[in-house]
Each structure stands twice: as C-alpha cells, then as structure tokens.
Amino acid sequence: MKEQDQINIELDEKTAEGTYSNLAIINHSASEFVLDFVCLMPGVPKAKVKSRIVLTPQHAKRLLKAIGENIQRFEATHGEIKDTEQVPIPLNFGPAGQA
C-alpha cells in the first residue's frame, strides 16, 4: 500500500473506552442496515440503545466477512467459542409501526 493510499484514523480517549453490549438488534431496508447495540442488565426491565451503526448493504457484507475471519483466527488460537443457549428476550423496541 502506498503512503498516499493510507488513511490516518484517530481514536479519542472516550471512544477508545468502548461501549459494552450484550444484545444487537439488526434491521434493514433496501438501502441500509441498522445495528443497534444494547446492554441488558439482569432484573432491569428496561434497556436503552447504547450505540447505533448505519451501514450500506455492501459495508454490512464486508463487516460480516471481517467478523467471520476474526472469529476463525480467534478460535484457532483460543479454541472454539461455545454458543451458550440464550433465553428468548421479549422486546418492546420503540413506538409500534415505525421503522
């Protein structure tokens, strides 16, 4: 990669801390994918979306591929990630009838 093709990406301190999420809600339209990241806490009946990422379908597919490749590398080093059984979560997500 040529130096002129490189992108300088900055990461400020607050963003570098990250946001914990244990639930992702994914919706899509013909032109975009919307990923909402939520943190559910035990015994708390309400949770807020902590972060929303909007992607084009092409970027969503690239993200899927990149995550798959990273999971393969992780499992090659650390062993298989066990998919624990999840209890169904009843979701009441925003006003009814809106996209």
C-alpha positions in Angstrom: 0.0 0.0 0.0 1.4 3.4 -1.0 1.7 6.1 1.6 -0.8 8.3 -0.2 -3.3 5.4 -0.1 -3.1 5.2 3.7 -5.8 6.7 5.9 -4.9 8.3 9.3 -7.6 7.1 11.7 -7.9 8.9 15.1 -9.3 7.4 18.2 -10.1 9.8 21.0 -10.0 8.6 24.7 -13.7 8.4 25.3 -14.3 6.3 22.1 -11.3 4.1 23.0 -13.1 3.1 26.2 -15.7 1.4 24.1 -19.4 0.6 25.0 -20.3 -2.8 26.4 -23.2 -4.5 24.6 -24.8 -7.9 25.2 -27.6 -7.6 22.6 -27.6 -6.5 19.0 -30.8 -5.7 17.1 -30.4 -5.7 13.4 -32.8 -4.2 10.9 -32.5 -3.4 7.2 -34.2 -1.6 4.3 -33.3 -1.8 0.6 -30.6 0.8 1.1 -29.1 0.3 4.6 -28.5 -2.0 7.6 -29.1 -0.6 11.1 -27.3 -2.2 14.0 -28.5 -1.2 17.5 -26.3 -2.2 20.4 -28.0 -2.6 23.8 -26.8 -3.5 27.3 -29.3 -5.7 29.2 -28.9 -5.9 32.9 -30.4 -8.7 35.0 -33.6 -7.8 36.8 -33.9 -4.5 35.0 -37.0 -4.5 32.7 -35.8 -1.5 30.5 -32.7 -1.1 28.4 -31.6 1.7 26.1 -29.8 1.5 22.8 -26.2 2.5 23.6 -24.9 2.8 20.1 -26.4 2.7 16.6 -24.4 2.0 13.4 -25.9 2.5 10.0 -24.2 0.7 7.1 -24.7 0.3 3.4 -25.6 -3.3 2.3 -22.1 -3.6 0.8 -20.4 -2.5 4.1 -22.6 -4.8 6.1 -21.5 -7.7 4.0 -17.8 -6.7 4.4 -18.4 -6.5 8.1 -19.9 -10.0 8.2 -16.8 -11.3 6.3 -14.3 -9.5 8.6 -16.0 -10.7 11.7 -16.1 -14.3 10.4 -12.4 -14.1 9.6 -11.6 -12.7 13.0 -13.6 -15.4 14.8 -11.7 -18.1 12.8 -8.4 -16.6 13.9 -9.6 -16.3 17.5 -10.7 -19.9 17.6 -7.5 -21.1 16.0 -5.6 -19.5 18.9 -8.0 -19.9 21.8 -10.3 -22.8 20.9 -13.9 -22.9 19.9 -16.3 -20.2 21.2 -19.1 -22.0 22.8 -22.6 -20.8 21.8 -24.5 -20.8 25.1 -28.2 -21.3 25.0 -30.0 -18.0 25.3 -33.3 -17.4 26.9 -35.7 -15.6 24.5 -35.9 -11.9 25.3 -39.3 -10.3 24.8 -38.5 -7.0 23.1 -40.6 -3.8 23.2 -38.5 -1.7 20.8 -39.7 1.9 20.4 -43.1 3.0 19.1 -45.1 0.4 17.3 -45.3 0.6 13.5 -42.1 2.7 13.0 -39.0 1.6 11.0 
